[in-house]
Amino acid sequence: MGDSTSTRTAKPVVPDSVVKADTAQTQKTGMTKSPTGAVLRSIACPGWGQLYNESYIKSALFFGGAATCVTIIVWNQQQFANATTLYENTPDTDPNKNLNYRRKEFYRDQRDVAGLWLLGVYALSAIDAYVGAHLYDFDVSDKNVTVLPVSDGRNFVSLQCSIRW
């Protein structure tokens, strides 16, 4: 059939203990939460990415901020529509024509500013969700840091800080 001296690459033999240790290390460094998933959730609805990261208070704050901005946008849009109708129905000879124009422009501007605030809430929510997902597995326990109040026998109290490596 062919030459018996075919070239094959030999696979190194790795002991089971090394494979188990490598697998345990990979599982230990793997992230529990997906940063991409958190960002996509926050873009869909501000606060959902924080809910995914189990930051419940931040989730409520972002959702409340977005809901507030949307409410302000809707209210200013209604006021803008009313002011526009009033302006268009005001005769040119009426001295309040200019006042009605300024009122219309005021509500338009306020609506637009609230829209910018909503974009800011969306952006901050997405950034916070991304960072929160990355830091979800980060250990912030202070087992190695101790801060104790120390009294010197007089009326002075100080703090003693010790850090163990």
C-alpha positions as CSV (number, residue, x, y, z in Angstrom):
1,M,0.0,0.0,0.0
2,G,2.7,2.5,0.7
3,D,5.8,3.3,2.5
4,S,5.8,2.2,6.1
5,T,8.0,5.2,7.1
6,S,5.2,7.8,7.0
7,T,5.9,11.0,8.9
8,R,3.6,11.4,11.9
9,T,4.0,13.8,14.7
10,A,4.0,12.2,18.1
11,K,1.8,13.7,20.7
12,P,3.5,14.2,24.0
13,V,2.2,12.1,26.9
14,V,0.8,14.4,29.7
15,P,0.2,12.9,33.1
16,D,-3.4,13.2,34.4
17,S,-2.4,15.3,37.4
18,V,-1.1,18.1,35.0
19,V,-4.3,18.0,33.0
20,K,-6.5,18.2,36.1
21,A,-4.4,21.1,37.5
22,D,-4.6,23.0,34.1
23,T,-8.3,22.4,33.9
24,A,-8.8,23.7,37.5
25,Q,-6.7,26.8,36.7
26,T,-8.8,27.5,33.6
27,Q,-12.0,27.1,35.5
28,K,-10.7,29.4,38.2
29,T,-9.8,32.2,35.8
30,G,-12.9,32.0,33.6
31,M,-15.5,34.8,34.0
32,T,-18.9,34.0,35.5
33,K,-20.7,36.9,33.8
34,S,-20.4,37.8,30.1
35,P,-19.5,41.5,29.6
36,T,-21.0,41.5,26.1
37,G,-24.2,40.0,27.5
38,A,-24.3,42.7,30.2
39,V,-23.8,45.5,27.7
40,L,-26.5,44.2,25.3
41,R,-28.9,43.9,28.2
42,S,-28.2,47.5,29.3
43,I,-28.7,48.8,25.7
44,A,-32.0,47.0,25.5
45,C,-33.2,48.4,28.8
46,P,-31.0,50.5,31.2
47,G,-30.6,48.6,34.4
48,W,-31.1,45.1,33.0
49,G,-27.3,44.7,32.7
50,Q,-26.9,45.6,36.4
51,L,-29.7,43.1,37.2
52,Y,-27.7,40.5,35.3
53,N,-24.6,41.4,37.4
54,E,-26.7,41.2,40.6
55,S,-26.3,44.9,41.4
56,Y,-29.9,45.4,42.3
57,I,-29.7,48.9,43.7
58,K,-27.8,50.2,40.7
59,S,-30.3,48.5,38.5
60,A,-33.2,50.3,40.1
61,L,-31.3,53.6,39.8
62,F,-30.6,53.2,36.1
63,F,-34.1,52.1,35.3
64,G,-35.5,54.9,37.4
65,G,-33.3,57.5,35.7
66,A,-34.3,56.3,32.2
67,A,-38.0,56.2,33.2
68,T,-37.7,59.8,34.5
69,C,-36.0,61.0,31.3
70,V,-38.7,59.4,29.2
71,T,-41.4,60.9,31.3
72,I,-39.8,64.4,30.9
73,I,-39.5,63.9,27.1
74,V,-43.1,62.9,26.8
75,W,-44.4,65.8,28.9
76,N,-42.3,68.3,27.1
77,Q,-43.4,66.9,23.7
78,Q,-47.0,67.4,24.8
79,Q,-46.3,71.0,26.0
80,F,-44.4,71.6,22.7
81,A,-47.4,70.4,20.6
82,N,-49.8,72.6,22.7
83,A,-47.5,75.7,22.4
84,T,-47.1,75.1,18.6
85,T,-50.9,75.0,18.1
86,L,-51.3,78.1,20.2
87,Y,-48.5,79.9,18.2
88,E,-49.9,78.9,14.8
89,N,-53.4,80.0,15.8
90,T,-52.2,83.4,17.1
91,P,-52.7,86.2,14.6
92,D,-49.7,88.1,13.4
93,T,-51.0,91.3,14.9
94,D,-51.3,89.8,18.5
95,P,-48.5,91.2,20.8
96,N,-48.3,87.7,22.4
97,K,-47.1,86.1,19.1
98,N,-43.5,86.4,20.1
99,L,-44.2,85.1,23.6
100,N,-45.9,82.0,22.2
101,Y,-43.0,81.4,19.8
102,R,-40.5,81.5,22.7
103,R,-42.7,79.2,24.8
104,K,-42.8,76.7,21.9
105,E,-39.0,76.8,21.5
106,F,-38.5,76.4,25.3
107,Y,-40.4,73.1,25.4
108,R,-38.7,71.9,22.3
109,D,-35.3,72.7,23.8
110,Q,-36.3,71.0,27.1
111,R,-37.4,67.9,25.3
112,D,-34.1,67.7,23.4
113,V,-32.0,68.2,26.6
114,A,-34.0,65.4,28.3
115,G,-33.2,63.2,25.2
116,L,-29.5,63.9,25.7
117,W,-29.8,63.0,29.4
118,L,-31.5,59.7,28.4
119,L,-28.5,59.0,26.1
120,G,-26.2,59.6,29.0
121,V,-28.1,57.2,31.2
122,Y,-27.9,54.6,28.5
123,A,-24.2,55.1,28.1
124,L,-23.5,55.0,31.8
125,S,-25.6,51.9,32.2
126,A,-23.8,50.1,29.4
127,I,-20.4,51.1,30.7
128,D,-21.3,50.1,34.3
129,A,-22.7,46.8,33.2
130,Y,-19.5,46.0,31.2
131,V,-17.2,46.9,34.1
132,G,-19.5,45.1,36.6
133,A,-19.4,41.9,34.5
134,H,-15.6,42.0,34.3
135,L,-15.2,42.6,38.0
136,Y,-18.0,40.2,39.1
137,D,-15.5,37.5,40.2
138,F,-13.0,39.9,41.7
139,D,-12.4,39.2,45.4
140,V,-12.8,42.4,47.4
141,S,-12.6,40.7,50.8
142,D,-10.3,42.5,53.2
143,K,-8.9,39.4,55.0
144,N,-5.3,40.7,54.7
145,V,-6.1,44.3,55.8
146,T,-6.8,45.2,59.4
147,V,-7.7,48.7,60.6
148,L,-8.0,49.0,64.4
149,P,-8.5,52.1,66.7
150,V,-5.6,52.5,69.1
151,S,-5.7,54.7,72.3
152,D,-2.5,55.9,73.8
153,G,-3.9,56.4,77.3
154,R,-4.5,60.1,76.9
155,N,-7.4,61.6,75.0
156,F,-5.9,60.8,71.6
157,V,-7.2,57.9,69.4
158,S,-5.5,56.8,66.2
159,L,-5.9,54.1,63.7
160,Q,-3.5,51.2,63.2
161,C,-3.4,49.6,59.8
162,S,-1.7,46.3,59.1
163,I,-1.4,44.6,55.7
164,R,-0.4,40.9,55.4
165,W,1.0,39.7,52.1
